[in-house]
Amino acid sequence: MKVQSYLFFDGRCEEALEFYSSKLGAKVKDLMRFKDNPDPAGAEGCGNGSGAPISPDKVMHASFQIGETELLASDGMAAGQPKFEGISLALTAKDEAEARRLFAALSEGGQVQMPMAKTFFSPAFGMVADRFGVSWMVLAE
């Protein structure tokens, strides 16, 4: 059995994949756009809740890898209102310098929720919501 996180960027998936690739070294393993759906009727039936169809160029499904972890992503309904509530992704770096670099990268355009600091469980720990609203807990081993 395997459990994976599936992130719905609500229209900003491709931008998020590019950001995570440049800042975290993410590698996109698979990407399917709505126009690539093998069932054309299924792709045409997708709407964003407002009655407007989703752009065929939006991401229907993607998988990407950060370090040893594979994550899944989509533009979802592409309504432009991504919400990531009640969950954080924990990113464990090999050392304090790497944790601080990753925290700074995720903070670009985001919002620091807890500044990077020494804690009883890590020499460097901080929490940030990135520019897409995804909450991250970054810590050094």
Contacts in CASP RR format, 6 or more apart in sequence:
PFRMAT RR
TARGET T0000
AUTHOR 0000-0000-0000
METHOD contacts of the structure
MODEL  1
MKVQSYLFFDGRCEEALEFYSSKLGAKVKDLMRFKDNPDPAGAEGCGNGS
GAPISPDKVMHASFQIGETELLASDGMAAGQPKFEGISLALTAKDEAEAR
RLFAALSEGGQVQMPMAKTFFSPAFGMVADRFGVSWMVLAE
4 70 0 8 1.000
4 71 0 8 1.000
4 72 0 8 1.000
5 71 0 8 1.000
5 72 0 8 1.000
5 87 0 8 1.000
5 89 0 8 1.000
6 71 0 8 1.000
6 72 0 8 1.000
6 73 0 8 1.000
6 74 0 8 1.000
7 16 0 8 1.000
7 71 0 8 1.000
7 72 0 8 1.000
7 73 0 8 1.000
7 74 0 8 1.000
7 84 0 8 1.000
7 134 0 8 1.000
8 73 0 8 1.000
8 74 0 8 1.000
8 75 0 8 1.000
8 76 0 8 1.000
8 77 0 8 1.000
8 82 0 8 1.000
9 15 0 8 1.000
9 16 0 8 1.000
9 59 0 8 1.000
9 73 0 8 1.000
9 74 0 8 1.000
9 75 0 8 1.000
9 76 0 8 1.000
9 82 0 8 1.000
9 132 0 8 1.000
10 75 0 8 1.000
10 76 0 8 1.000
10 77 0 8 1.000
10 78 0 8 1.000
10 79 0 8 1.000
10 80 0 8 1.000
10 81 0 8 1.000
10 82 0 8 1.000
10 83 0 8 1.000
11 58 0 8 1.000
11 59 0 8 1.000
11 75 0 8 1.000
11 76 0 8 1.000
11 78 0 8 1.000
11 79 0 8 1.000
11 80 0 8 1.000
11 82 0 8 1.000
12 75 0 8 1.000
12 80 0 8 1.000
12 82 0 8 1.000
12 132 0 8 1.000
13 58 0 8 1.000
13 59 0 8 1.000
13 62 0 8 1.000
13 73 0 8 1.000
13 74 0 8 1.000
13 75 0 8 1.000
13 76 0 8 1.000
14 58 0 8 1.000
14 59 0 8 1.000
14 75 0 8 1.000
15 132 0 8 1.000
16 73 0 8 1.000
16 132 0 8 1.000
16 134 0 8 1.000
17 26 0 8 1.000
17 28 0 8 1.000
17 31 0 8 1.000
17 59 0 8 1.000
17 62 0 8 1.000
17 64 0 8 1.000
17 73 0 8 1.000
19 130 0 8 1.000
19 131 0 8 1.000
19 132 0 8 1.000
20 26 0 8 1.000
20 64 0 8 1.000
20 66 0 8 1.000
21 27 0 8 1.000
21 28 0 8 1.000
21 64 0 8 1.000
23 102 0 8 1.000
23 105 0 8 1.000
23 106 0 8 1.000
23 108 0 8 1.000
24 66 0 8 1.000
24 91 0 8 1.000
24 102 0 8 1.000
24 105 0 8 1.000
24 106 0 8 1.000
25 66 0 8 1.000
25 67 0 8 1.000
26 64 0 8 1.000
26 65 0 8 1.000
26 66 0 8 1.000
27 64 0 8 1.000
27 65 0 8 1.000
28 62 0 8 1.000
28 63 0 8 1.000
28 64 0 8 1.000
29 63 0 8 1.000
29 64 0 8 1.000
29 65 0 8 1.000
29 70 0 8 1.000
30 61 0 8 1.000
30 62 0 8 1.000
30 63 0 8 1.000
31 59 0 8 1.000
31 61 0 8 1.000
31 62 0 8 1.000
32 59 0 8 1.000
32 60 0 8 1.000
32 61 0 8 1.000
32 62 0 8 1.000
33 56 0 8 1.000
33 57 0 8 1.000
33 58 0 8 1.000
33 59 0 8 1.000
33 60 0 8 1.000
34 43 0 8 1.000
34 46 0 8 1.000
34 54 0 8 1.000
34 55 0 8 1.000
34 56 0 8 1.000
34 57 0 8 1.000
34 58 0 8 1.000
34 59 0 8 1.000
34 60 0 8 1.000
35 43 0 8 1.000
35 56 0 8 1.000
35 57 0 8 1.000
36 60 0 8 1.000
37 43 0 8 1.000
37 60 0 8 1.000
43 56 0 8 1.000
43 60 0 8 1.000
44 53 0 8 1.000
45 53 0 8 1.000
46 53 0 8 1.000
46 54 0 8 1.000
46 60 0 8 1.000
46 77 0 8 1.000
47 53 0 8 1.000
47 54 0 8 1.000
47 77 0 8 1.000
47 78 0 8 1.000
48 54 0 8 1.000
48 77 0 8 1.000
48 78 0 8 1.000
48 79 0 8 1.000
49 77 0 8 1.000
49 79 0 8 1.000
50 79 0 8 1.000
54 75 0 8 1.000
54 76 0 8 1.000
54 77 0 8 1.000
54 78 0 8 1.000
55 78 0 8 1.000
58 75 0 8 1.000
58 76 0 8 1.000
58 78 0 8 1.000
59 73 0 8 1.000
59 74 0 8 1.000
59 75 0 8 1.000
60 74 0 8 1.000
60 75 0 8 1.000
60 76 0 8 1.000
61 72 0 8 1.000
61 73 0 8 1.000
61 74 0 8 1.000
62 72 0 8 1.000
62 73 0 8 1.000
62 74 0 8 1.000
63 70 0 8 1.000
63 71 0 8 1.000
63 72 0 8 1.000
63 73 0 8 1.000
64 70 0 8 1.000
64 71 0 8 1.000
64 73 0 8 1.000
65 71 0 8 1.000
66 91 0 8 1.000
82 132 0 8 1.000
82 133 0 8 1.000
84 129 0 8 1.000
84 132 0 8 1.000
84 133 0 8 1.000
84 134 0 8 1.000
84 135 0 8 1.000
86 135 0 8 1.000
87 135 0 8 1.000
88 127 0 8 1.000
88 135 0 8 1.000
88 136 0 8 1.000
88 137 0 8 1.000
89 134 0 8 1.000
89 135 0 8 1.000
89 136 0 8 1.000
89 137 0 8 1.000
90 136 0 8 1.000
90 137 0 8 1.000
90 139 0 8 1.000
91 102 0 8 1.000
91 106 0 8 1.000
91 136 0 8 1.000
91 137 0 8 1.000
91 138 0 8 1.000
91 139 0 8 1.000
92 139 0 8 1.000
92 140 0 8 1.000
92 141 0 8 1.000
93 99 0 8 1.000
93 101 0 8 1.000
93 102 0 8 1.000
93 124 0 8 1.000
93 138 0 8 1.000
93 139 0 8 1.000
93 140 0 8 1.000
93 141 0 8 1.000
94 140 0 8 1.000
94 141 0 8 1.000
95 140 0 8 1.000
95 141 0 8 1.000
96 123 0 8 1.000
96 124 0 8 1.000
96 140 0 8 1.000
98 140 0 8 1.000
99 116 0 8 1.000
99 122 0 8 1.000
99 124 0 8 1.000
99 125 0 8 1.000
99 138 0 8 1.000
99 139 0 8 1.000
99 140 0 8 1.000
100 116 0 8 1.000
100 124 0 8 1.000
102 138 0 8 1.000
103 116 0 8 1.000
103 124 0 8 1.000
103 126 0 8 1.000
103 128 0 8 1.000
103 138 0 8 1.000
106 128 0 8 1.000
106 130 0 8 1.000
106 136 0 8 1.000
106 138 0 8 1.000
107 128 0 8 1.000
107 130 0 8 1.000
108 131 0 8 1.000
109 130 0 8 1.000
109 131 0 8 1.000
110 128 0 8 1.000
110 129 0 8 1.000
110 130 0 8 1.000
110 131 0 8 1.000
110 133 0 8 1.000
111 128 0 8 1.000
111 129 0 8 1.000
111 133 0 8 1.000
112 126 0 8 1.000
112 127 0 8 1.000
112 128 0 8 1.000
113 126 0 8 1.000
113 127 0 8 1.000
113 128 0 8 1.000
113 129 0 8 1.000
113 135 0 8 1.000
114 125 0 8 1.000
114 126 0 8 1.000
114 127 0 8 1.000
114 128 0 8 1.000
115 126 0 8 1.000
116 124 0 8 1.000
116 125 0 8 1.000
116 126 0 8 1.000
116 138 0 8 1.000
117 124 0 8 1.000
117 125 0 8 1.000
117 126 0 8 1.000
118 124 0 8 1.000
118 125 0 8 1.000
119 125 0 8 1.000
119 139 0 8 1.000
121 139 0 8 1.000
122 139 0 8 1.000
122 140 0 8 1.000
122 141 0 8 1.000
123 140 0 8 1.000
124 138 0 8 1.000
124 139 0 8 1.000
124 140 0 8 1.000
125 137 0 8 1.000
125 138 0 8 1.000
125 139 0 8 1.000
125 140 0 8 1.000
126 137 0 8 1.000
126 138 0 8 1.000
126 139 0 8 1.000
127 135 0 8 1.000
127 136 0 8 1.000
127 137 0 8 1.000
127 138 0 8 1.000
128 135 0 8 1.000
128 136 0 8 1.000
128 138 0 8 1.000
129 135 0 8 1.000
129 136 0 8 1.000
130 136 0 8 1.000
END
